Amino acid sequence: MKLRTYTASGYLLLLVTGCTVGPSYQKPDLAARLPAHYQQIENSETPKNLVTKVVSKTDRWWTSFNDDAINQLVDIALSHNGDLASADANIRRARTHLKVVDSSFLPQFSSQGRIGRDRFSKNSELLANIPIPNPKVDFVDYRAGFDASWELDLFGHSARLAEAANARITSVEQEREEVALRVAAEVVRNIIDYRAWQLRSKNASANLENTQQLLNLIILQQKEGLISESEVAQATTAVHQAAAIIPSLQSAALAALMGLTVLTDQSSEEVTAFLQADTDIPSVPNYLDFLGFPSDLLLRRPDLRVAERELAAATADIGVAIAEQYPRLTLVGNSGLDSITPGKFTDLASSYWNLGPQLSIPLFTGGRLAAQVKSREASRDAALARYRQAVLVAFADTETALIHYQREQRRLTQINHALAAQQHLLHLAEKRYQAGDTNFTDVLYTRGQLAQTREQQLASEQALAKNLTALFKSLGGGMKT
């Protein structure tokens, strides 16, 4: 590094007030990289005043489903989940590290004491010039004292360390928020899946029973010579196909239940107690009242706040590296009592002390300190690039989740219309059968078609609720108060 000279008054000013070297952090304004509105909203038929109006003033976004089991199990998961316990430990560690850094601003004191048997070498330089034929070289030494040191933070080395530590505490805290968001979303998704698989399994069982009834009627008709053997084979195939669907649906429901036990740290019996049988899939709102604007993602999403705080910490690290190129001034001193005679240990003559400044100047380090600065600058640049990329990914995640939500909402609307029409057909078929205009086989065929449409409806409701959960997650949850 270049040696710098200061006038006496200038150096005295530095000694008293100090300065902080390195770049001062300024939060990047990345809102301009995001559009003013979500593209899917601009192209949607949904009224924009309903979409962009932020009325959700809570971060408990899962309560939007108005489902007691979701509310209860999410609360349990947020209190008992192992990943959150680990995140809490990381926060405690980061806060403890800050206390370690803050201690460097204060004077450091230590004390010591000893009683030792000492022997000097007669041939050492200590006694070589003493004209005593037989000097005493064996002693019992009694010593007690304390040391003190206080580094003056002239160039902000400790200040930048504290700045980086503070930024990393916030980063770790936001990582915990990100874990909580993920855990809550996983609980909601598993509850949606559990209920959907249960309802789909029940619908499949009803369809199997209907298909079996149809097979029995076709066998009777075939015995009477009314239909061919191939129609019996087709009906038999339909029965086996209907039966084959049920085990996979039951396995999927069990997998969702097991997922909830892991997330909540509860037994399957305890979790099942919250999940009532034959409960509908959680409903979703007809319009979006929680989106806000793309720029809100910078405040909402924990992962973006983590990336921003890591950038702040990386910027402060540069200042630490630069400060290490400058002189470091420490006030050091020690005092105490030292005597070889126990009775004179507390005498004034046994006291010793020293006090003075200690200056450390890095003159030649083989380029290590300069390289360290460049390394920290590269880390800052990488953190900035990650932050910018994270913002773009967050917007893309939200747009994608919004597309899936809106498309599935339209699909479910069409399926509901088809289901209503199918129910009307069944009603007509039953009336014709009661009037004697058709046989019961037509009724069973229509019931089978209705079961297929009902399966489509349940699958769409499941997908829509999960898409809404994904949208909430991509937004970082609800708006915080």
Buried (B, 14 or more C-beta within 10 A) or exposed (E): EEEEEEEEEEEEEBEEEBEBBBEEBEEBEBBEBBEEBBEBBEEBEBEEEBBBBEEBEBBBBBEBBEBEBBBBBBBBBBEEBEBBEEBBEBBEEBBEBBEEBBEBBEEEEEEEEEEEEEEEEEEEEEBEEEEEEEEEEEBEEBBBBEBBBBBBBBBBBBBBBBBBBBBBBBBBBBBBBBBBBBBBBBBBBBBBBBBBBBBBBBBBBBBBBBBBBBBEBBBEBBEEEEBEEEBBEEBBEBBEEBBEBBEEBBEBBEBBBBBBBEBBBBEEEBBBEBBEEEBEBBBBEEEBBBBBBBBBBBEBBBBBBBBBBBBBBBBBBBBBBBBBBBEBBBBBBBEBBBBBEEEEBEEEEBEEEEEEEEEEEEEEEEEEBBEBBEEBBEBBEEBBEBBBEBBEBBBEBBBBBBBBBBBBBEBBEEBBEBBEEBBEBBEEBBEBBEEEEBEEBBBBBBBBBBBEBBBBBBBBBBBBBBBBBBBBBBBBBBBEE
